[in-house]
Amino acid sequence: MSPDESAATGILNAVNMVFLAGLPMTPVNRIAIATFYAVTNPDIETSGSVFALIDDGPVLLLENEVIKGGVYDIVTARARRVTT
């Protein structure tokens, strides 16, 4: 398997895989690279931000102020407690 191919990770069960059949999946190596970047980025302003991988495009950084509501409010509040 080439690094650009999607791999079965075991995260999704068979029912979910059938439901998602035919949709493009982000390759595992892109997820790993984005995760590594997010974890090692020294800029405290990106802490708690969302790094979105959309199709074959670039990784998008959605800063805390862009996303509001639901679980993102919880993540933002926790990030602020740690950084202040």
N, CA, C and O atoms as CSV, one atom per row, in Angstrom:
chain,resi,resn,atom,element,x,y,z
A,1,MET,N,N,0.847,-1.174,0.000
A,1,MET,CA,C,0.000,0.000,0.000
A,1,MET,C,C,0.892,1.236,0.000
A,1,MET,O,O,1.841,1.323,0.779
A,2,SER,N,N,0.587,2.183,-0.868
A,2,SER,CA,C,1.368,3.418,-0.921
A,2,SER,C,C,0.954,4.328,0.225
A,2,SER,O,O,-0.133,4.168,0.778
A,3,PRO,N,N,1.815,5.293,0.594
A,3,PRO,CA,C,1.471,6.206,1.694
A,3,PRO,C,C,0.246,7.063,1.422
A,3,PRO,O,O,-0.342,7.607,2.357
A,4,ASP,N,N,-0.152,7.195,0.160
A,4,ASP,CA,C,-1.305,8.026,-0.165
A,4,ASP,C,C,-2.627,7.280,-0.116
A,4,ASP,O,O,-3.683,7.883,-0.306
A,5,GLU,N,N,-2.589,5.998,0.133
A,5,GLU,CA,C,-3.820,5.213,0.181
A,5,GLU,C,C,-4.397,5.207,1.583
A,5,GLU,O,O,-3.670,5.305,2.571
A,6,SER,N,N,-5.714,5.092,1.653
A,6,SER,CA,C,-6.364,4.953,2.951
A,6,SER,C,C,-6.152,3.541,3.453
A,6,SER,O,O,-6.038,2.600,2.667
A,7,ALA,N,N,-6.102,3.401,4.743
A,7,ALA,CA,C,-5.905,2.081,5.341
A,7,ALA,C,C,-7.004,1.821,6.352
A,7,ALA,O,O,-7.527,2.748,6.972
A,8,ALA,N,N,-7.343,0.576,6.509
A,8,ALA,CA,C,-8.313,0.191,7.523
A,8,ALA,C,C,-7.635,0.328,8.885
A,8,ALA,O,O,-6.664,-0.372,9.172
A,9,THR,N,N,-8.141,1.218,9.709
A,9,THR,CA,C,-7.520,1.480,11.005
A,9,THR,C,C,-8.200,0.735,12.140
A,9,THR,O,O,-7.639,0.625,13.231
A,10,GLY,N,N,-9.402,0.224,11.900
A,10,GLY,CA,C,-10.137,-0.433,12.968
A,10,GLY,C,C,-10.917,0.550,13.832
A,10,GLY,O,O,-11.581,0.143,14.786
A,11,ILE,N,N,-10.845,1.833,13.510
A,11,ILE,CA,C,-11.570,2.846,14.297
A,11,ILE,C,C,-13.068,2.752,14.019
A,11,ILE,O,O,-13.882,2.889,14.932
A,12,LEU,N,N,-13.427,2.520,12.770
A,12,LEU,CA,C,-14.835,2.417,12.398
A,12,LEU,C,C,-15.257,0.960,12.318
A,12,LEU,O,O,-14.508,0.116,11.826
A,13,ASN,N,N,-16.457,0.667,12.803
A,13,ASN,CA,C,-16.955,-0.699,12.709
A,13,ASN,C,C,-17.528,-0.945,11.308
A,13,ASN,O,O,-17.615,-0.018,10.504
A,14,ALA,N,N,-17.914,-2.174,11.018
A,14,ALA,CA,C,-18.371,-2.553,9.679
A,14,ALA,C,C,-19.603,-1.770,9.237
A,14,ALA,O,O,-19.705,-1.399,8.068
A,15,VAL,N,N,-20.532,-1.513,10.140
A,15,VAL,CA,C,-21.746,-0.768,9.798
A,15,VAL,C,C,-21.379,0.639,9.326
A,15,VAL,O,O,-21.899,1.112,8.315
A,16,ASN,N,N,-20.494,1.299,10.047
A,16,ASN,CA,C,-20.074,2.646,9.655
A,16,ASN,C,C,-19.311,2.631,8.344
A,16,ASN,O,O,-19.476,3.534,7.524
A,17,MET,N,N,-18.479,1.621,8.135
A,17,MET,CA,C,-17.715,1.527,6.886
A,17,MET,C,C,-18.662,1.366,5.688
A,17,MET,O,O,-18.434,1.954,4.631
A,18,VAL,N,N,-19.722,0.570,5.855
A,18,VAL,CA,C,-20.699,0.405,4.774
A,18,VAL,C,C,-21.410,1.730,4.514
A,18,VAL,O,O,-21.629,2.104,3.362
A,19,PHE,N,N,-21.768,2.437,5.578
A,19,PHE,CA,C,-22.446,3.725,5.444
A,19,PHE,C,C,-21.568,4.739,4.710
A,19,PHE,O,O,-22.073,5.550,3.934
A,20,LEU,N,N,-20.269,4.695,4.950
A,20,LEU,CA,C,-19.338,5.648,4.358
A,20,LEU,C,C,-18.735,5.176,3.030
A,20,LEU,O,O,-17.915,5.877,2.437
A,21,ALA,N,N,-19.136,4.004,2.572
A,21,ALA,CA,C,-18.574,3.441,1.335
A,21,ALA,C,C,-18.738,4.420,0.179
A,21,ALA,O,O,-19.808,4.994,-0.020
A,22,GLY,N,N,-17.671,4.599,-0.571
A,22,GLY,CA,C,-17.702,5.473,-1.720
A,22,GLY,C,C,-17.257,6.898,-1.431
A,22,GLY,O,O,-16.942,7.646,-2.358
A,23,LEU,N,N,-17.226,7.286,-0.162
A,23,LEU,CA,C,-16.753,8.625,0.196
A,23,LEU,C,C,-15.228,8.618,0.266
A,23,LEU,O,O,-14.631,7.627,0.686
A,24,PRO,N,N,-14.601,9.707,-0.139
A,24,PRO,CA,C,-13.141,9.743,-0.041
A,24,PRO,C,C,-12.709,9.768,1.424
A,24,PRO,O,O,-13.295,10.474,2.245
A,25,MET,N,N,-11.696,9.003,1.732
A,25,MET,CA,C,-11.158,8.953,3.093
A,25,MET,C,C,-9.790,9.608,3.106
A,25,MET,O,O,-9.004,9.440,2.174
A,26,THR,N,N,-9.512,10.343,4.147
A,26,THR,CA,C,-8.201,10.978,4.281
A,26,THR,C,C,-7.174,9.900,4.593
A,26,THR,O,O,-7.372,9.099,5.507
A,27,PRO,N,N,-6.077,9.875,3.840
A,27,PRO,CA,C,-5.040,8.865,4.102
A,27,PRO,C,C,-4.458,9.009,5.507
A,27,PRO,O,O,-4.328,10.114,6.033
A,28,VAL,N,N,-4.117,7.884,6.093
A,28,VAL,CA,C,-3.605,7.848,7.459
A,28,VAL,C,C,-2.341,8.691,7.591
A,28,VAL,O,O,-2.146,9.341,8.618
A,29,ASN,N,N,-1.475,8.694,6.572
A,29,ASN,CA,C,-0.243,9.474,6.697
A,29,ASN,C,C,-0.531,10.970,6.791
A,29,ASN,O,O,0.199,11.681,7.481
A,30,ARG,N,N,-1.569,11.472,6.122
A,30,ARG,CA,C,-1.928,12.890,6.232
A,30,ARG,C,C,-2.437,13.213,7.635
A,30,ARG,O,O,-2.141,14.274,8.184
A,31,ILE,N,N,-3.199,12.293,8.203
A,31,ILE,CA,C,-3.693,12.481,9.573
A,31,ILE,C,C,-2.519,12.514,10.545
A,31,ILE,O,O,-2.471,13.350,11.448
A,32,ALA,N,N,-1.577,11.599,10.351
A,32,ALA,CA,C,-0.404,11.532,11.240
A,32,ALA,C,C,0.435,12.800,11.137
A,32,ALA,O,O,0.883,13.329,12.154
A,33,ILE,N,N,0.649,13.288,9.928
A,33,ILE,CA,C,1.452,14.499,9.743
A,33,ILE,C,C,0.762,15.702,10.393
A,33,ILE,O,O,1.413,16.489,11.080
A,34,ALA,N,N,-0.543,15.849,10.183
A,34,ALA,CA,C,-1.273,16.971,10.772
A,34,ALA,C,C,-1.271,16.883,12.298
A,34,ALA,O,O,-1.130,17.898,12.980
A,35,THR,N,N,-1.426,15.684,12.825
A,35,THR,CA,C,-1.403,15.489,14.275
A,35,THR,C,C,-0.034,15.846,14.843
A,35,THR,O,O,0.066,16.530,15.861
A,36,PHE,N,N,1.016,15.378,14.178
A,36,PHE,CA,C,2.382,15.693,14.624
A,36,PHE,C,C,2.613,17.200,14.620
A,36,PHE,O,O,3.173,17.744,15.572
A,37,TYR,N,N,2.186,17.875,13.560
A,37,TYR,CA,C,2.342,19.323,13.473
A,37,TYR,C,C,1.585,20.014,14.606
A,37,TYR,O,O,2.122,20.906,15.261
A,38,ALA,N,N,0.348,19.604,14.834
A,38,ALA,CA,C,-0.471,20.236,15.870
A,38,ALA,C,C,0.160,20.065,17.253
A,38,ALA,O,O,0.142,20.989,18.066
A,39,VAL,N,N,0.710,18.897,17.513
A,39,VAL,CA,C,1.290,18.611,18.826
A,39,VAL,C,C,2.610,19.344,19.029
A,39,VAL,O,O,2.918,19.765,20.144
A,40,THR,N,N,3.388,19.502,17.968
A,40,THR,CA,C,4.712,20.109,18.116
A,40,THR,C,C,4.742,21.599,17.802
A,40,THR,O,O,5.796,22.221,17.931
A,41,ASN,N,N,3.623,22.192,17.395
A,41,ASN,CA,C,3.579,23.611,17.072
A,41,ASN,C,C,3.762,24.422,18.357
A,41,ASN,O,O,2.945,24.307,19.271
A,42,PRO,N,N,4.818,25.242,18.447
A,42,PRO,CA,C,5.078,25.986,19.680
A,42,PRO,C,C,4.164,27.201,19.887
A,42,PRO,O,O,4.172,27.795,20.965
A,43,ASP,N,N,3.391,27.572,18.886
A,43,ASP,CA,C,2.527,28.753,18.990
A,43,ASP,C,C,1.355,28.450,19.922
A,43,ASP,O,O,0.481,27.653,19.583
A,44,ILE,N,N,1.337,29.078,21.081
A,44,ILE,CA,C,0.302,28.837,22.090
A,44,ILE,C,C,-1.075,29.258,21.593
A,44,ILE,O,O,-2.085,28.768,22.097
A,45,GLU,N,N,-1.135,30.154,20.617
A,45,GLU,CA,C,-2.412,30.621,20.069
A,45,GLU,C,C,-3.156,29.512,19.328
A,45,GLU,O,O,-4.372,29.602,19.156
A,46,THR,N,N,-2.457,28.475,18.890
A,46,THR,CA,C,-3.120,27.385,18.174
A,46,THR,C,C,-3.576,26.271,19.108
A,46,THR,O,O,-4.206,25.313,18.662
A,47,SER,N,N,-3.271,26.383,20.378
A,47,SER,CA,C,-3.665,25.353,21.341
A,47,SER,C,C,-5.189,25.262,21.416
A,47,SER,O,O,-5.865,26.263,21.650
A,48,GLY,N,N,-5.711,24.085,21.221
A,48,GLY,CA,C,-7.151,23.881,21.256
A,48,GLY,C,C,-7.846,24.181,19.945
A,48,GLY,O,O,-9.068,24.064,19.850
A,49,SER,N,N,-7.087,24.567,18.932
A,49,SER,CA,C,-7.680,24.858,17.628
A,49,SER,C,C,-7.918,23.572,16.845
A,49,SER,O,O,-7.358,22.523,17.163
A,50,VAL,N,N,-8.748,23.669,15.830
A,50,VAL,CA,C,-9.065,22.530,14.977
A,50,VAL,C,C,-8.177,22.584,13.742
A,50,VAL,O,O,-8.060,23.623,13.092
A,51,PHE,N,N,-7.552,21.455,13.427
A,51,PHE,CA,C,-6.802,21.307,12.191
A,51,PHE,C,C,-7.646,20.411,11.293
A,51,PHE,O,O,-7.792,19.221,11.571
A,52,ALA,N,N,-8.201,20.967,10.224
A,52,ALA,CA,C,-9.118,20.233,9.350
A,52,ALA,C,C,-8.399,19.768,8.091
A,52,ALA,O,O,-7.702,20.546,7.440
A,53,LEU,N,N,-8.573,18.494,7.754
A,53,LEU,CA,C,-8.016,17.927,6.529
A,53,LEU,C,C,-9.166,17.743,5.552
A,53,LEU,O,O,-10.024,16.883,5.749
A,54,ILE,N,N,-9.184,18.543,4.512
A,54,ILE,CA,C,-10.286,18.503,3.568
A,54,ILE,C,C,-9.791,17.942,2.246
A,54,ILE,O,O,-8.986,18.566,1.554
A,55,ASP,N,N,-10.283,16.755,1.903
A,55,ASP,CA,C,-9.914,16.073,0.659
A,55,ASP,C,C,-8.400,16.083,0.476
A,55,ASP,O,O,-7.660,15.753,1.402
A,56,ASP,N,N,-7.936,16.462,-0.718
A,56,ASP,CA,C,-6.504,16.460,-0.996
A,56,ASP,C,C,-5.886,17.838,-0.820
A,56,ASP,O,O,-4.738,18.054,-1.208
A,57,GLY,N,N,-6.623,18.764,-0.245
A,57,GLY,CA,C,-6.140,20.126,-0.077
A,57,GLY,C,C,-5.227,20.263,1.122
A,57,GLY,O,O,-4.858,19.272,1.753
A,58,PRO,N,N,-4.868,21.491,1.430
A,58,PRO,CA,C,-3.981,21.740,2.571
A,58,PRO,C,C,-4.701,21.511,3.894
A,58,PRO,O,O,-5.928,21.435,3.947
A,59,VAL,N,N,-3.927,21.405,4.937
A,59,VAL,CA,C,-4.485,21.321,6.284
A,59,VAL,C,C,-4.915,22.730,6.673
A,59,VAL,O,O,-4.135,23.677,6.574
A,60,LEU,N,N,-6.147,22.859,7.110
A,60,LEU,CA,C,-6.684,24.171,7.485
A,60,LEU,C,C,-6.682,24.319,8.998
A,60,LEU,O,O,-7.129,23.428,9.720
A,61,LEU,N,N,-6.182,25.440,9.464
A,61,LEU,CA,C,-6.218,25.752,10.886
A,61,LEU,C,C,-7.427,26.631,11.131
A,61,LEU,O,O,-7.501,27.750,10.623
A,62,LEU,N,N,-8.377,26.130,11.908
A,62,LEU,CA,C,-9.559,26.903,12.284
A,62,LEU,C,C,-9.349,27.366,13.721
A,62,LEU,O,O,-9.457,26.585,14.666
A,63,GLU,N,N,-9.052,28.635,13.860
A,63,GLU,CA,C,-8.731,29.153,15.182
A,63,GLU,C,C,-9.953,29.146,16.090
A,63,GLU,O,O,-11.091,29.084,15.624
A,64,ASN,N,N,-9.700,29.211,17.379
A,64,ASN,CA,C,-10.764,29.090,18.384
A,64,ASN,C,C,-11.923,30.041,18.152
A,64,ASN,O,O,-13.072,29.678,18.402
A,65,GLU,N,N,-11.652,31.240,17.685
A,65,GLU,CA,C,-12.694,32.232,17.510
A,65,GLU,C,C,-13.621,31.909,16.351
A,65,GLU,O,O,-14.732,32.435,16.288
A,66,VAL,N,N,-13.191,31.060,15.439
A,66,VAL,CA,C,-13.980,30.730,14.251
A,66,VAL,C,C,-15.079,29.726,14.583
A,66,VAL,O,O,-16.179,29.803,14.037
A,67,ILE,N,N,-14.787,28.801,15.463
A,67,ILE,CA,C,-15.735,27.733,15.782
A,67,ILE,C,C,-16.308,27.994,17.169
A,67,ILE,O,O,-15.572,28.146,18.144
A,68,LYS,N,N,-17.608,28.040,17.235
A,68,LYS,CA,C,-18.295,28.269,18.510
A,68,LYS,C,C,-19.384,27.218,18.687
A,68,LYS,O,O,-19.949,26.724,17.711
A,69,GLY,N,N,-19.666,26.890,19.908
A,69,GLY,CA,C,-20.783,26.026,20.220
A,69,GLY,C,C,-20.395,24.584,20.480
A,69,GLY,O,O,-19.351,24.111,20.030
A,70,GLY,N,N,-21.244,23.907,21.206
A,70,GLY,CA,C,-21.096,22.478,21.454
A,70,GLY,C,C,-19.781,22.103,22.099
A,70,GLY,O,O,-19.299,22.771,23.013
A,71,VAL,N,N,-19.215,21.024,21.604
A,71,VAL,CA,C,-17.980,20.492,22.171
A,71,VAL,C,C,-16.825,21.470,22.012
A,71,VAL,O,O,-15.881,21.445,22.802
A,72,TYR,N,N,-16.888,22.328,21.004
A,72,TYR,CA,C,-15.805,23.284,20.798
A,72,TYR,C,C,-15.725,24.296,21.929
A,72,TYR,O,O,-14.631,24.750,22.264
A,73,ASP,N,N,-16.856,24.663,22.528
A,73,ASP,CA,C,-16.826,25.548,23.690
A,73,ASP,C,C,-16.124,24.873,24.860
A,73,ASP,O,O,-15.386,25.518,25.603
A,74,ILE,N,N,-16.353,23.585,25.021
A,74,ILE,CA,C,-15.717,22.829,26.102
A,74,ILE,C,C,-14.210,22.767,25.876
A,74,ILE,O,O,-13.428,23.008,26.796
A,75,VAL,N,N,-13.805,22.441,24.646
A,75,VAL,CA,C,-12.371,22.356,24.326
A,75,VAL,C,C,-11.712,23.717,24.501
A,75,VAL,O,O,-10.618,23.810,25.057
A,76,THR,N,N,-12.368,24.772,24.032
A,76,THR,CA,C,-11.813,26.126,24.161
A,76,THR,C,C,-11.654,26.516,25.617
A,76,THR,O,O,-10.632,27.089,25.995
A,77,ALA,N,N,-12.648,26.216,26.442
A,77,ALA,CA,C,-12.571,26.558,27.871
A,77,ALA,C,C,-11.425,25.805,28.539
A,77,ALA,O,O,-10.703,26.380,29.354
A,78,ARG,N,N,-11.250,24.541,28.208
A,78,ARG,CA,C,-10.156,23.768,28.791
A,78,ARG,C,C,-8.805,24.304,28.328
A,78,ARG,O,O,-7.867,24.387,29.120
A,79,ALA,N,N,-8.702,24.665,27.059
A,79,ALA,CA,C,-7.439,25.220,26.544
A,79,ALA,C,C,-7.111,26.535,27.230
A,79,ALA,O,O,-5.951,26.795,27.549
A,80,ARG,N,N,-8.113,27.361,27.457
A,80,ARG,CA,C,-7.881,28.641,28.126
A,80,ARG,C,C,-7.420,28.441,29.570
A,80,ARG,O,O,-6.569,29.187,30.055
A,81,ARG,N,N,-7.973,27.443,30.261
A,81,ARG,CA,C,-7.559,27.173,31.644
A,81,ARG,C,C,-6.089,26.790,31.688
A,81,ARG,O,O,-5.363,27.182,32.602
A,82,VAL,N,N,-5.657,26.027,30.705
A,82,VAL,CA,C,-4.268,25.566,30.676
A,82,VAL,C,C,-3.316,26.695,30.303
A,82,VAL,O,O,-2.198,26.762,30.815
A,83,THR,N,N,-3.757,27.587,29.409
A,83,THR,CA,C,-2.853,28.615,28.894
A,83,THR,C,C,-2.882,29.916,29.669
A,83,THR,O,O,-2.076,30.806,29.396
A,84,THR,N,N,-3.795,30.057,30.638
A,84,THR,CA,C,-3.839,31.317,31.402
A,84,THR,C,C,-3.391,31.113,32.820
A,84,THR,O,O,-3.366,32.063,33.602
